[in-house]
Amino acid sequence: MTELGVYFTKRSINRSDVARKTGINKTRISDLSNNSKTKLRVEELYLIALAIEAEPCELFKAICKDLKLPKSKF
């Protein structure tokens, strides 16, 4: 499960409702929720945030919480 999938599960968000509200098809929502190799586009992230009435930054931080800058050699 991806971080988006975890976010949906923790908040009991219905993926079918998200698909209906955003226009993103159910298969794509399922892939974004379950397949870590599926890349989430910024437009999709924004539409999902609007659909679930979340702040886009909150959703972005939740999904990308494990990303870190590489250590600098300088």
DABELFEN-V98067 format. One line per field, one symbol per residue. phi: phi as a letter, one per 20 degrees, with the letter a starting at -180 (. if undefined). A space follows every 10 residues. Layout:
phi: ???
//
This chain:
phi: .effffgfff dlefffffff fenefgffgf ffeddfefee egffgfffgf feldfgfffg fffdfefcff ffee
//
